[in-house]
Amino acid sequence: MLTMNDVVKEGHPVLREKALEVKLPPSTEEIDTLKKMMDFLKNSQTPEIAEKYDLRPGVGIAAPQINVSKRMIAVLAEDSKGKVYDFGLFNPRIVSHSVEKSYLQSGEGCLSVDRAVPGYVPRYARITVKGTDIEGNEVNLRLRGFPAIVFQHEIDHLNGVMFYDHIDKVDPFKVPENSTAIG
Ligand SMILES: CNC(=O)c1cccc(C)c1Nc1nc(N2CCN(c3ccccc3Cl)CC2)nc(N2CSC[C@H]2C(=O)NC)n1
């Protein structure tokens, strides 16, 4: 199982690389890695297991964060209506997005960042994501709210982008143009 020892921290060059497309169909090893990432999120959100293995809770993780520079992400997050988004995706890409922006009122955290970085992270309010799931099916997801934020945070990792790259350097809490706060 993955633990925090497997998670690389900011400063590691892999977090600034552009991750490679996964050649489909994925190899057994790539499928196993994606399964491990999905299991990590589940374990991190299960109090007894998180406590036992000292896991930091997360709702998303990208392969570069475990030093695998491949375009793979896992998400386990709920939206405001309690709908659970439980996905492992190969080669996720944002195929369309709203003009409107949104941001987490409380800012964002990252498993690879062991410090609080205050400030609003402007994201697209609504996105359409295409990718291939762990069974090899093409998925087409229309996302908004917290899940949309999480998918954008994880897809950023595949392009070497960290959440704080988006925070306004002059006024971290400047409300982004044409945006809605979440949470
Ligand atoms: C600096 N302020 C903050 O961190 C922050 C502070 C307050 C609120 C929010 C909303 C904040 N922001 C933020 N909170 C989260 N969690 C909320 C708690 N939760 C969780 C915790 C315990 C059990 C189960 C679970 Cl589910 C785990 C996930 N996650 C992310 N991100 C950014 S997108 C990827 C995602 C991620 O997984 N990060 C590790 N941001």
The ligand as an SDF file (V2000), in Angstrom:
LIG
                    3D

 40 44  0  0  0  0  0  0  0  0999 V2000
   -5.0290   25.4800    3.0200 C   0  0  0  0  0  0  0  0  0  0  0  0
   -6.4020   25.1920    3.2830 N   0  0  0  0  0  0  0  0  0  0  0  0
   -6.8390   23.9270    3.1880 C   0  0  0  0  0  0  0  0  0  0  0  0
   -6.1590   22.9820    2.8250 O   0  0  0  0  0  0  0  0  0  0  0  0
   -8.2590   23.7350    3.4880 C   0  0  0  0  0  0  0  0  0  0  0  0
   -8.7370   24.0360    4.7630 C   0  0  0  0  0  0  0  0  0  0  0  0
  -10.0960   23.8470    5.0470 C   0  0  0  0  0  0  0  0  0  0  0  0
  -10.9810   23.3740    4.0650 C   0  0  0  0  0  0  0  0  0  0  0  0
  -10.5050   23.0920    2.7790 C   0  0  0  0  0  0  0  0  0  0  0  0
  -11.4850   22.6570    1.7340 C   0  0  0  0  0  0  0  0  0  0  0  0
   -9.1340   23.3000    2.4820 C   0  0  0  0  0  0  0  0  0  0  0  0
   -8.6020   22.9970    1.2370 N   0  0  0  0  0  0  0  0  0  0  0  0
   -8.4610   21.6920    0.8260 C   0  0  0  0  0  0  0  0  0  0  0  0
   -8.9520   20.7160    1.6260 N   0  0  0  0  0  0  0  0  0  0  0  0
   -8.8440   19.4440    1.1500 C   0  0  0  0  0  0  0  0  0  0  0  0
   -9.3420   18.4230    1.9070 N   0  0  0  0  0  0  0  0  0  0  0  0
  -10.3380   18.7090    2.8990 C   0  0  0  0  0  0  0  0  0  0  0  0
  -10.2980   17.7380    4.0380 C   0  0  0  0  0  0  0  0  0  0  0  0
  -10.2810   16.3670    3.5350 N   0  0  0  0  0  0  0  0  0  0  0  0
  -10.4930   15.3720    4.5280 C   0  0  0  0  0  0  0  0  0  0  0  0
  -10.0660   15.5670    5.8410 C   0  0  0  0  0  0  0  0  0  0  0  0
  -10.2710   14.5700    6.7930 C   0  0  0  0  0  0  0  0  0  0  0  0
  -10.9150   13.3780    6.4670 C   0  0  0  0  0  0  0  0  0  0  0  0
  -11.3760   13.1840    5.1650 C   0  0  0  0  0  0  0  0  0  0  0  0
  -11.1610   14.1850    4.2010 C   0  0  0  0  0  0  0  0  0  0  0  0
  -11.7590   13.9440    2.6040 Cl  0  0  0  0  0  0  0  0  0  0  0  0
   -9.2110   16.0570    2.6120 C   0  0  0  0  0  0  0  0  0  0  0  0
   -9.2110   17.0320    1.4580 C   0  0  0  0  0  0  0  0  0  0  0  0
   -8.2530   19.1340   -0.0060 N   0  0  0  0  0  0  0  0  0  0  0  0
   -7.8060   20.1670   -0.7480 C   0  0  0  0  0  0  0  0  0  0  0  0
   -7.2800   19.8880   -1.9360 N   0  0  0  0  0  0  0  0  0  0  0  0
   -7.0590   20.9280   -2.9550 C   0  0  0  0  0  0  0  0  0  0  0  0
   -7.5710   20.1240   -4.4470 S   0  0  0  0  0  0  0  0  0  0  0  0
   -6.8540   18.5750   -3.9040 C   0  0  0  0  0  0  0  0  0  0  0  0
   -7.2990   18.5220   -2.4530 C   0  0  0  0  0  0  0  0  0  0  0  0
   -6.4290   17.5720   -1.6350 C   0  0  0  0  0  0  0  0  0  0  0  0
   -6.6910   16.3890   -1.6310 O   0  0  0  0  0  0  0  0  0  0  0  0
   -5.4230   18.1180   -0.9220 N   0  0  0  0  0  0  0  0  0  0  0  0
   -4.6190   17.2500   -0.1110 C   0  0  0  0  0  0  0  0  0  0  0  0
   -7.8750   21.4600   -0.3570 N   0  0  0  0  0  0  0  0  0  0  0  0
  1  2  1  0
  2  3  1  0
  3  4  2  0
  3  5  1  0
  5  6  1  0
  5 11  2  0
  6  7  2  0
  7  8  1  0
  8  9  2  0
  9 10  1  0
  9 11  1  0
 11 12  1  0
 12 13  1  0
 13 14  1  0
 13 40  2  0
 14 15  2  0
 15 16  1  0
 15 29  1  0
 16 17  1  0
 16 28  1  0
 17 18  1  0
 18 19  1  0
 19 20  1  0
 19 27  1  0
 20 21  1  0
 20 25  2  0
 21 22  2  0
 22 23  1  0
 23 24  2  0
 24 25  1  0
 25 26  1  0
 27 28  1  0
 29 30  2  0
 30 31  1  0
 30 40  1  0
 31 32  1  0
 31 35  1  0
 32 33  1  0
 33 34  1  0
 34 35  1  0
 35 36  1  0
 36 37  2  0
 36 38  1  0
 38 39  1  0
M  END
$$$$
